[in-house]
């Protein structure tokens, strides 16, 4: 075998074995990295609970201030009970997702 045959053999092996292996390896890595882990889901659930509690506290504070000052109107809303709460859309999405599982 001369050096031309060795170079050709290395090129063929690289093209048909190593290159597809590297591509498939990283494709599977990217697919597994794109999903949420159970730790991520637990963190999102905890963040949702905190957001829910903060929303409830803000609604309570707005009601207390509105009771003391009738001219008070919360930013973005005419009154605390006039519109749907911002987190209710998220609650519906979570309920739909849990229903699918």
N, C-alpha and C positions, 0 to 999 in steps of 0.2 A: 504494500500500500504506500502510495506516495502522499505527500502533504496535501495535494488537491483532493484526494479521496477522503482524508480525515476531516478537512474543512467542510466538505460536502455532507459527510455523515453527521457532523456536529450541527450544521445548519438544519438538516432534516429533522434530527432529534429535537432540536430547540423549537422548531416551527410546529411540529405535530405533537410533542409531548409536554415540554416545559411551558410553552406559552399558554396553551389551553388550561393547564393545571393552575398556573398563576392567576389567570382570569377567573376561573371557576372558584378558586380559593377566596379571592377578594369579593366576588359577587355574594358568596354565602356569608362572609363576614359582614358585608353591608346590609344584607337582609336581616340578620339577627340583631344588628345594632339599631335598626330602625324601629324595633318594637319596644313597648314599655315593659320594664321588669316589674315584678311584684313590689319591690321597694319603691319604684317610681309611682305606681298606682296608690300605694299606701301614703306616700307624701302628698299626692294630689288630693286624696280623700281628706287628709288632715288640713291641707290648705283650704279646701272647700268648707270644712267645718269652722275654721277660724274666720273665713270671709262671711259665713252665715251669721256667726255670733256678732261680728263687727257691724254687719248690716242691721241686725236686730237692735244693737246698742244705739246706732245712729238714728234709727226710727224712733226709739224711745226718747233720745235727747231732743229730736225735732218736735215730738209731741209735747214734751215738757216746756220747751221754749215757746212753742205756738200757744200753749195754754197761758203762759205769762204775758206774751206779747202777741195779740191777735193779728197785727200787721205783718208778722214774720211769715215768710214763705221760703221753704227749702229750695236750694239751688237746683234748677232743672225740673222741678215739680211744683205744682200749685199747692198741694197739701200732701202730707205723708200717705194718706189712704186713697188719694185720687187715682193713682196709676198703679200698674202692676209692679211688684218689687223686681229690681234688676236681676236677682238671682233665681227667679222663678223659671226663666228659660233654661238655665243650667240644670235646675232640678228636674224639669221635664225631660231633658236630654239624658240625664243620669238614669231616670226611671225607665226610659225607653231602652237604654243600653243594658240595664240589668234585666229587663224583660226578655231581651234577645238571648242572653247567656243562659 
